[in-house]
């Protein structure tokens, strides 16, 4: 896990998540809503979604 925890807002576009993960060399990115972690996006999730 990276420290500090890097998060993205639940309303962010998938391309923002992809750019953040690429620039910071992350394979997993925590998704937050109102300061709470509500999920995780993985690099596999991005590939599957962008391939559609």
PQR file of N, CA, C, O and H, with PARSE charges and radii, in Angstrom:
ATOM      1  N   UNK A   1       0.840  -1.174   0.000 -0.4000 1.5000
ATOM      2  CA  UNK A   1       0.000   0.000   0.000 -0.0000 2.0000
ATOM      3  C   UNK A   1       0.882   1.231   0.000  0.5500 1.7000
ATOM      4  O   UNK A   1       1.916   1.271   0.666 -0.5500 1.4000
ATOM      5  N   UNK A   2       0.462   2.236  -0.755 -0.4000 1.5000
ATOM      6  CA  UNK A   2       1.214   3.485  -0.763 -0.0000 2.0000
ATOM      7  C   UNK A   2       0.854   4.302   0.473  0.5500 1.7000
ATOM      8  O   UNK A   2      -0.253   4.204   1.002 -0.5500 1.4000
ATOM      9  H   UNK A   2      -0.379   2.203  -1.296  0.4000 1.0000
ATOM     10  N   UNK A   3       1.799   5.097   0.912 -0.4000 1.5000
ATOM     11  CA  UNK A   3       1.555   5.953   2.070 -0.0000 2.0000
ATOM     12  C   UNK A   3       2.064   7.343   1.723  0.5500 1.7000
ATOM     13  O   UNK A   3       3.218   7.469   1.312 -0.5500 1.4000
ATOM     14  H   UNK A   3       2.698   5.176   0.482  0.4000 1.0000
ATOM     15  N   UNK A   4       1.282   8.369   1.865 -0.4000 1.5000
ATOM     16  CA  UNK A   4      -0.092   8.386   2.368 -0.0000 2.0000
ATOM     17  C   UNK A   4      -1.061   7.777   1.358  0.5500 1.7000
ATOM     18  O   UNK A   4      -0.753   7.660   0.172 -0.5500 1.4000
ATOM     19  H   UNK A   4       0.345   8.268   2.199  0.4000 1.0000
ATOM     20  N   UNK A   5      -2.225   7.397   1.847 -0.4000 1.5000
ATOM     21  CA  UNK A   5      -3.242   6.793   1.003 -0.0000 2.0000
ATOM     22  C   UNK A   5      -3.685   7.791  -0.070  0.5500 1.7000
ATOM     23  O   UNK A   5      -4.041   8.928   0.241 -0.5500 1.4000
ATOM     24  H   UNK A   5      -2.475   7.492   2.811  0.4000 1.0000
ATOM     25  N   UNK A   6      -3.659   7.366  -1.309 -0.4000 1.5000
ATOM     26  CA  UNK A   6      -4.075   8.218  -2.423 -0.0000 2.0000
ATOM     27  C   UNK A   6      -5.491   7.821  -2.816  0.5500 1.7000
ATOM     28  O   UNK A   6      -5.781   6.648  -3.050 -0.5500 1.4000
ATOM     29  H   UNK A   6      -3.370   6.443  -1.561  0.4000 1.0000
ATOM     30  N   UNK A   7      -6.366   8.820  -2.884 -0.4000 1.5000
ATOM     31  CA  UNK A   7      -7.773   8.557  -3.185 -0.0000 2.0000
ATOM     32  C   UNK A   7      -8.233   9.398  -4.358  0.5500 1.7000
ATOM     33  O   UNK A   7      -7.582  10.366  -4.750 -0.5500 1.4000
ATOM     34  H   UNK A   7      -6.130   9.773  -2.693  0.4000 1.0000
ATOM     35  N   UNK A   8      -9.367   9.006  -4.905 -0.4000 1.5000
ATOM     36  CA  UNK A   8     -10.022   9.768  -5.958 -0.0000 2.0000
ATOM     37  C   UNK A   8     -11.507   9.849  -5.585  0.5500 1.7000
ATOM     38  O   UNK A   8     -12.060   8.914  -5.005 -0.5500 1.4000
ATOM     39  H   UNK A   8      -9.896   8.220  -4.586  0.4000 1.0000
ATOM     40  N   UNK A   9     -12.132  10.951  -5.916 -0.4000 1.5000
ATOM     41  CA  UNK A   9     -13.545  11.139  -5.600 -0.0000 2.0000
ATOM     42  C   UNK A   9     -14.407  10.198  -6.434  0.5500 1.7000
ATOM     43  O   UNK A   9     -14.077   9.892  -7.579 -0.5500 1.4000
ATOM     44  H   UNK A   9     -11.683  11.710  -6.387  0.4000 1.0000
ATOM     45  N   UNK A  10     -15.492   9.751  -5.860 -0.4000 1.5000
ATOM     46  CA  UNK A  10     -16.378   8.793  -6.536 -0.0000 2.0000
ATOM     47  C   UNK A  10     -17.024   9.376  -7.792  0.5500 1.7000
ATOM     48  O   UNK A  10     -17.503   8.621  -8.638 -0.5500 1.4000
ATOM     49  H   UNK A  10     -15.760  10.000  -4.930  0.4000 1.0000
ATOM     50  N   UNK A  11     -17.046  10.697  -7.930 -0.4000 1.5000
ATOM     51  CA  UNK A  11     -17.621  11.338  -9.119 -0.0000 2.0000
ATOM     52  C   UNK A  11     -16.606  11.564 -10.237  0.5500 1.7000
ATOM     53  O   UNK A  11     -16.972  12.031 -11.316 -0.5500 1.4000
ATOM     54  H   UNK A  11     -16.657  11.310  -7.243  0.4000 1.0000
ATOM     55  N   UNK A  12     -15.350  11.240  -9.996 -0.4000 1.5000
ATOM     56  CA  UNK A  12     -14.309  11.478 -10.999 -0.0000 2.0000
ATOM     57  C   UNK A  12     -14.511  10.571 -12.213  0.5500 1.7000
ATOM     58  O   UNK A  12     -15.007   9.451 -12.096 -0.5500 1.4000
ATOM     59  H   UNK A  12     -15.053  10.860  -9.120  0.4000 1.0000
ATOM     60  N   UNK A  13     -14.124  11.071 -13.358 -0.4000 1.5000
ATOM     61  CA  UNK A  13     -14.219  10.305 -14.603 -0.0000 2.0000
ATOM     62  C   UNK A  13     -13.138   9.222 -14.621  0.5500 1.7000
ATOM     63  O   UNK A  13     -12.076   9.387 -14.020 -0.5500 1.4000
ATOM     64  H   UNK A  13     -13.721  11.981 -13.453  0.4000 1.0000
ATOM     65  N   UNK A  14     -13.410   8.140 -15.300 -0.4000 1.5000
ATOM     66  CA  UNK A  14     -12.467   7.013 -15.354 -0.0000 2.0000
ATOM     67  C   UNK A  14     -11.115   7.430 -15.928  0.5500 1.7000
ATOM     68  O   UNK A  14     -10.081   6.884 -15.544 -0.5500 1.4000
ATOM     69  H   UNK A  14     -14.273   8.007 -15.788  0.4000 1.0000
ATOM     70  N   UNK A  15     -11.123   8.390 -16.841 -0.4000 1.5000
ATOM     71  CA  UNK A  15      -9.856   8.847 -17.416 -0.0000 2.0000
ATOM     72  C   UNK A  15      -8.997   9.553 -16.361  0.5500 1.7000
ATOM     73  O   UNK A  15      -7.770   9.479 -16.422 -0.5500 1.4000
ATOM     74  H   UNK A  15     -11.963   8.833 -17.152  0.4000 1.0000
ATOM     75  N   UNK A  16      -9.620  10.229 -15.403 -0.4000 1.5000
ATOM     76  CA  UNK A  16      -8.877  10.856 -14.307 -0.0000 2.0000
ATOM     77  C   UNK A  16      -8.212   9.784 -13.447  0.5500 1.7000
ATOM     78  O   UNK A  16      -7.056   9.925 -13.049 -0.5500 1.4000
ATOM     79  H   UNK A  16     -10.617  10.288 -15.353  0.4000 1.0000
ATOM     80  N   UNK A  17      -8.946   8.720 -13.167 -0.4000 1.5000
ATOM     81  CA  UNK A  17      -8.388   7.616 -12.384 -0.0000 2.0000
ATOM     82  C   UNK A  17      -7.216   6.983 -13.125  0.5500 1.7000
ATOM     83  O   UNK A  17      -6.183   6.691 -12.523 -0.5500 1.4000
ATOM     84  H   UNK A  17      -9.886   8.605 -13.490  0.4000 1.0000
ATOM     85  N   UNK A  18      -7.373   6.772 -14.421 -0.4000 1.5000
ATOM     86  CA  UNK A  18      -6.305   6.168 -15.222 -0.0000 2.0000
ATOM     87  C   UNK A  18      -5.062   7.054 -15.225  0.5500 1.7000
ATOM     88  O   UNK A  18      -3.945   6.559 -15.073 -0.5500 1.4000
ATOM     89  H   UNK A  18      -8.212   7.010 -14.910  0.4000 1.0000
ATOM     90  N   UNK A  19      -5.253   8.357 -15.397 -0.4000 1.5000
ATOM     91  CA  UNK A  19      -4.126   9.292 -15.414 -0.0000 2.0000
ATOM     92  C   UNK A  19      -3.419   9.311 -14.062  0.5500 1.7000
ATOM     93  O   UNK A  19      -2.189   9.293 -14.008 -0.5500 1.4000
ATOM     94  H   UNK A  19      -6.160   8.759 -15.521  0.4000 1.0000
ATOM     95  N   UNK A  20      -4.178   9.347 -12.979 -0.4000 1.5000
ATOM     96  CA  UNK A  20      -3.592   9.370 -11.638 -0.0000 2.0000
ATOM     97  C   UNK A  20      -2.808   8.088 -11.372  0.5500 1.7000
ATOM     98  O   UNK A  20      -1.693   8.130 -10.853 -0.5500 1.4000
ATOM     99  H   UNK A  20      -5.176   9.362 -13.023  0.4000 1.0000
ATOM    100  N   UNK A  21      -3.398   6.954 -11.730 -0.4000 1.5000
ATOM    101  CA  UNK A  21      -2.735   5.674 -11.500 -0.0000 2.0000
ATOM    102  C   UNK A  21      -1.461   5.563 -12.330  0.5500 1.7000
ATOM    103  O   UNK A  21      -0.453   5.040 -11.855 -0.5500 1.4000
ATOM    104  H   UNK A  21      -4.304   6.920 -12.151  0.4000 1.0000
ATOM    105  N   UNK A  22      -1.501   6.045 -13.546 -0.4000 1.5000
ATOM    106  CA  UNK A  22      -0.332   5.991 -14.416 -0.0000 2.0000
ATOM    107  C   UNK A  22       0.781   6.911 -13.908  0.5500 1.7000
ATOM    108  O   UNK A  22       1.936   6.496 -13.811 -0.5500 1.4000
ATOM    109  H   UNK A  22      -2.319   6.470 -13.931  0.4000 1.0000
ATOM    110  N   UNK A  23       0.435   8.142 -13.589 -0.4000 1.5000
ATOM    111  CA  UNK A  23       1.451   9.116 -13.180 -0.0000 2.0000
ATOM    112  C   UNK A  23       2.088   8.767 -11.839  0.5500 1.7000
ATOM    113  O   UNK A  23       3.259   9.071 -11.611 -0.5500 1.4000
ATOM    114  H   UNK A  23      -0.503   8.478 -13.668  0.4000 1.0000
ATOM    115  N   UNK A  24       1.328   8.135 -10.956 -0.4000 1.5000
ATOM    116  CA  UNK A  24       1.845   7.787  -9.635 -0.0000 2.0000
ATOM    117  C   UNK A  24       2.279   6.324  -9.535  0.5500 1.7000
ATOM    118  O   UNK A  24       2.687   5.853  -8.473 -0.5500 1.4000
ATOM    119  H   UNK A  24       0.377   7.888 -11.141  0.4000 1.0000
ATOM    120  N   UNK A  25       2.181   5.607 -10.677 -0.4000 1.5000
ATOM    121  CA  UNK A  25       2.573   4.193 -10.747 -0.0000 2.0000
ATOM    122  C   UNK A  25       1.847   3.341  -9.706  0.5500 1.7000
ATOM    123  O   UNK A  25       2.459   2.580  -8.958 -0.5500 1.4000
ATOM    124  H   UNK A  25       1.850   5.990 -11.540  0.4000 1.0000
ATOM    125  N   UNK A  26       0.509   3.498  -9.684 -0.4000 1.5000
ATOM    126  CA  UNK A  26      -0.333   2.757  -8.753 -0.0000 2.0000
ATOM    127  C   UNK A  26      -1.045   1.628  -9.476  0.5500 1.7000
ATOM    128  O   UNK A  26      -1.388   1.760 -10.651 -0.5500 1.4000
ATOM    129  H   UNK A  26       0.011   4.117 -10.292  0.4000 1.0000
ATOM    130  N   UNK A  27      -1.271   0.518  -8.783 -0.4000 1.5000
ATOM    131  CA  UNK A  27      -2.075  -0.564  -9.349 -0.0000 2.0000
ATOM    132  C   UNK A  27      -3.464  -0.581  -8.741  0.5500 1.7000
ATOM    133  O   UNK A  27      -4.387  -1.184  -9.289 -0.5500 1.4000
ATOM    134  H   UNK A  27      -0.992   0.411  -7.829  0.4000 1.0000
ATOM    135  N   UNK A  28      -3.606   0.095  -7.588 -0.4000 1.5000
ATOM    136  CA  UNK A  28      -4.903   0.188  -6.908 -0.0000 2.0000
ATOM    137  C   UNK A  28      -5.088   1.616  -6.428  0.5500 1.7000
ATOM    138  O   UNK A  28      -4.139   2.278  -6.008 -0.5500 1.4000
ATOM    139  H   UNK A  28      -2.856   0.585  -7.143  0.4000 1.0000
ATOM    140  N   UNK A  29      -6.327   2.078  -6.498 -0.4000 1.5000
ATOM    141  CA  UNK A  29      -6.646   3.446  -6.117 -0.0000 2.0000
ATOM    142  C   UNK A  29      -7.929   3.430  -5.292  0.5500 1.7000
ATOM    143  O   UNK A  29      -8.958   2.912  -5.725 -0.5500 1.4000
ATOM    144  H   UNK A  29      -7.098   1.540  -6.839  0.4000 1.0000
ATOM    145  N   UNK A  30      -7.847   4.005  -4.101 -0.4000 1.5000
ATOM    146  CA  UNK A  30      -9.017   4.049  -3.226 -0.0000 2.0000
ATOM    147  C   UNK A  30      -9.998   5.111  -3.731  0.5500 1.7000
ATOM    148  O   UNK A  30      -9.595   6.185  -4.179 -0.5500 1.4000
ATOM    149  H   UNK A  30      -7.011   4.426  -3.749  0.4000 1.0000
ATOM    150  N   UNK A  31     -11.282   4.793  -3.651 -0.4000 1.5000
ATOM    151  CA  UNK A  31     -12.352   5.709  -4.070 -0.0000 2.0000
ATOM    152  C   UNK A  31     -13.024   6.237  -2.809  0.5500 1.7000
ATOM    153  O   UNK A  31     -13.417   5.469  -1.931 -0.5500 1.4000
ATOM    154  H   UNK A  31     -11.610   3.921  -3.288  0.4000 1.0000
ATOM    155  N   UNK A  32     -13.153   7.578  -2.733 -0.4000 1.5000
ATOM    156  CA  UNK A  32     -13.738   8.169  -1.530 -0.0000 2.0000
ATOM    157  C   UNK A  32     -15.006   8.953  -1.852  0.5500 1.7000
ATOM    158  O   UNK A  32     -15.185   9.489  -2.945 -0.5500 1.4000
ATOM    159  H   UNK A  32     -12.834   8.201  -3.447  0.4000 1.0000
ATOM    160  N   UNK A  33     -15.876   8.990  -0.845 -0.4000 1.5000
ATOM    161  CA  UNK A  33     -17.105   9.778  -0.918 -0.0000 2.0000
ATOM    162  C   UNK A  33     -17.299  10.403   0.462  0.5500 1.7000
ATOM    163  O   UNK A  33     -17.401   9.701   1.468 -0.5500 1.4000
ATOM    164  H   UNK A  33     -15.731   8.554   0.043  0.4000 1.0000
ATOM    165  N   UNK A  34     -17.349  11.728   0.489 -0.4000 1.5000
ATOM    166  CA  UNK A  34     -17.510  12.455   1.758 -0.0000 2.0000
ATOM    167  C   UNK A  34     -16.460  12.049   2.794  0.5500 1.7000
ATOM    168  O   UNK A  34     -16.767  11.901   3.977 -0.5500 1.4000
ATOM    169  H   UNK A  34     -17.266  12.298  -0.328  0.4000 1.0000
ATOM    170  N   UNK A  35     -15.218  11.871   2.334 -0.4000 1.5000
ATOM    171  CA  UNK A  35     -14.125  11.551   3.239 -0.0000 2.0000
ATOM    172  C   UNK A  35     -14.035  10.099   3.674  0.5500 1.7000
ATOM    173  O   UNK A  35     -13.155   9.750   4.461 -0.5500 1.4000
ATOM    174  H   UNK A  35     -14.968  11.991   1.373  0.4000 1.0000
ATOM    175  N   UNK A  36     -14.923   9.246   3.184 -0.4000 1.5000
ATOM    176  CA  UNK A  36     -14.912   7.826   3.543 -0.0000 2.0000
ATOM    177  C   UNK A  36     -14.513   6.998   2.325  0.5500 1.7000
ATOM    178  O   UNK A  36     -14.890   7.316   1.198 -0.5500 1.4000
ATOM    179  H   UNK A  36     -15.638   9.530   2.545  0.4000 1.0000
ATOM    180  N   UNK A  37     -13.761   5.954   2.556 -0.4000 1.5000
ATOM    181  CA  UNK A  37     -13.388   5.040   1.482 -0.0000 2.0000
ATOM    182  C   UNK A  37     -14.596   4.168   1.171  0.5500 1.7000
ATOM    183  O   UNK A  37     -15.129   3.487   2.047 -0.5500 1.4000
ATOM    184  H   UNK A  37     -13.455   5.695   3.472  0.4000 1.0000
ATOM    185  N   UNK A  38     -15.026   4.197  -0.106 -0.4000 1.5000
ATOM    186  CA  UNK A  38     -16.213   3.438  -0.509 -0.0000 2.0000
ATOM    187  C   UNK A  38     -15.893   2.344  -1.526  0.5500 1.7000
ATOM    188  O   UNK A  38     -16.771   1.569  -1.905 -0.5500 1.4000
ATOM    189  H   UNK A  38     -14.593   4.750  -0.818  0.4000 1.0000
ATOM    190  N   UNK A  39     -14.636   2.283  -1.969 -0.4000 1.5000
ATOM    191  CA  UNK A  39     -14.279   1.253  -2.929 -0.0000 2.0000
ATOM    192  C   UNK A  39     -12.836   1.358  -3.364  0.5500 1.7000
ATOM    193  O   UNK A  39     -12.089   2.217  -2.896 -0.5500 1.4000
ATOM    194  H   UNK A  39     -13.923   2.913  -1.661  0.4000 1.0000
ATOM    195  N   UNK A  40     -12.454   0.470  -4.271 -0.4000 1.5000
ATOM    196  CA  UNK A  40     -11.099   0.443  -4.814 -0.0000 2.0000
ATOM    197  C   UNK A  40     -11.196   0.195  -6.313  0.5500 1.7000
ATOM    198  O   UNK A  40     -11.965  -0.653  -6.767 -0.5500 1.4000
ATOM    199  H   UNK A  40     -13.061  -0.228  -4.651  0.4000 1.0000
ATOM    200  N   UNK A  41     -10.413   0.938  -7.067 -0.4000 1.5000
ATOM    201  CA  UNK A  41     -10.288   0.706  -8.507 -0.0000 2.0000
ATOM    202  C   UNK A  41      -8.925   0.061  -8.723  0.5500 1.7000
ATOM    203  O   UNK A  41      -7.917   0.532  -8.196 -0.5500 1.4000
ATOM    204  H   UNK A  41      -9.789   1.627  -6.698  0.4000 1.0000
ATOM    205  N   UNK A  42      -8.900  -1.014  -9.496 -0.4000 1.5000
ATOM    206  CA  UNK A  42      -7.630  -1.670  -9.807 -0.0000 2.0000
ATOM    207  C   UNK A  42      -7.267  -1.416 -11.270  0.5500 1.7000
ATOM    208  O   UNK A  42      -8.104  -0.994 -12.068 -0.5500 1.4000
ATOM    209  H   UNK A  42      -9.719  -1.397  -9.923  0.4000 1.0000
ATOM    210  N   UNK A  43      -6.022  -1.676 -11.599 -0.4000 1.5000
ATOM    211  CA  UNK A  43      -5.592  -1.527 -12.985 -0.0000 2.0000
ATOM    212  C   UNK A  43      -6.374  -2.470 -13.894  0.5500 1.7000
ATOM    213  O   UNK A  43      -6.642  -2.129 -15.046 -0.5500 1.4000
ATOM    214  H   UNK A  43      -5.342  -2.019 -10.950  0.4000 1.0000
ATOM    215  N   UNK A  44      -6.739  -3.637 -13.400 -0.4000 1.5000
ATOM    216  CA  UNK A  44      -7.556  -4.577 -14.168 -0.0000 2.0000
ATOM    217  C   UNK A  44      -8.937  -3.999 -14.433  0.5500 1.7000
ATOM    218  O   UNK A  44      -9.473  -4.152 -15.530 -0.5500 1.4000
ATOM    219  H   UNK A  44      -6.521  -3.914 -12.464  0.4000 1.0000
ATOM    220  N   UNK A  45      -9.518  -3.334 -13.438 -0.4000 1.5000
ATOM    221  CA  UNK A  45     -10.819  -2.680 -13.626 -0.0000 2.0000
ATOM    222  C   UNK A  45     -10.756  -1.664 -14.777  0.5500 1.7000
ATOM    223  O   UNK A  45     -11.656  -1.600 -15.615 -0.5500 1.4000
ATOM    224  H   UNK A  45      -9.082  -3.209 -12.547  0.4000 1.0000
ATOM    225  N   UNK A  46      -9.686  -0.881 -14.799 -0.4000 1.5000
ATOM    226  CA  UNK A  46      -9.540   0.133 -15.849 -0.0000 2.0000
ATOM    227  C   UNK A  46      -9.435  -0.498 -17.231  0.5500 1.7000
ATOM    228  O   UNK A  46     -10.091  -0.061 -18.176 -0.5500 1.4000
ATOM    229  H   UNK A  46      -8.955  -0.933 -14.119  0.4000 1.0000
ATOM    230  N   UNK A  47      -8.608  -1.526 -17.338 -0.4000 1.5000
ATOM    231  CA  UNK A  47      -8.446  -2.195 -18.635 -0.0000 2.0000
ATOM    232  C   UNK A  47      -9.763  -2.776 -19.105  0.5500 1.7000
ATOM    233  O   UNK A  47     -10.125  -2.625 -20.272 -0.5500 1.4000
ATOM    234  H   UNK A  47      -8.074  -1.881 -16.571  0.4000 1.0000
ATOM    235  N   UNK A  48     -10.483  -3.434 -18.220 -0.4000 1.5000
ATOM    236  CA  UNK A  48     -11.761  -4.032 -18.591 -0.0000 2.0000
ATOM    237  C   UNK A  48     -12.770  -2.965 -19.020  0.5500 1.7000
ATOM    238  O   UNK A  48     -13.503  -3.160 -19.990 -0.5500 1.4000
ATOM    239  H   UNK A  48     -10.189  -3.556 -17.272  0.4000 1.0000
ATOM    240  N   UNK A  49     -12.810  -1.855 -18.314 -0.4000 1.5000
ATOM    241  CA  UNK A  49     -13.792  -0.811 -18.631 -0.0000 2.0000
ATOM    242  C   UNK A  49     -13.437  -0.089 -19.922  0.5500 1.7000
ATOM    243  O   UNK A  49     -14.318   0.197 -20.733 -0.5500 1.4000
ATOM    244  H   UNK A  49     -12.215  -1.696 -17.526  0.4000 1.0000
ATOM    245  N   UNK A  50     -12.164   0.209 -20.121 -0.4000 1.5000
ATOM    246  CA  UNK A  50     -11.743   0.944 -21.310 -0.0000 2.0000
ATOM    247  C   UNK A  50     -11.793   0.071 -22.572  0.5500 1.7000
ATOM    248  O   UNK A  50     -11.855   0.593 -23.686 -0.5500 1.4000
ATOM    249  H   UNK A  50     -11.449  -0.023 -19.462  0.4000 1.0000
ATOM    250  N   UNK A  51     -11.768  -1.240 -22.399 -0.4000 1.5000
ATOM    251  CA  UNK A  51     -11.803  -2.152 -23.545 -0.0000 2.0000
ATOM    252  C   UNK A  51     -13.217  -2.304 -24.108  0.5500 1.7000
ATOM    253  O   UNK A  51     -13.388  -2.836 -25.205 -0.5500 1.4000
ATOM    254  H   UNK A  51     -11.718  -1.663 -21.495  0.4000 1.0000
ATOM    255  N   UNK A  52     -14.225  -1.847 -23.373 -0.4000 1.5000
ATOM    256  CA  UNK A  52     -15.612  -1.993 -23.821 -0.0000 2.0000
ATOM    257  C   UNK A  52     -15.949  -1.010 -24.909  0.5500 1.7000
ATOM    258  O   UNK A  52     -17.078  -0.996 -25.401 -0.5500 1.4000
ATOM    259  H   UNK A  52     -14.086  -1.415 -22.482  0.4000 1.0000
TER
END
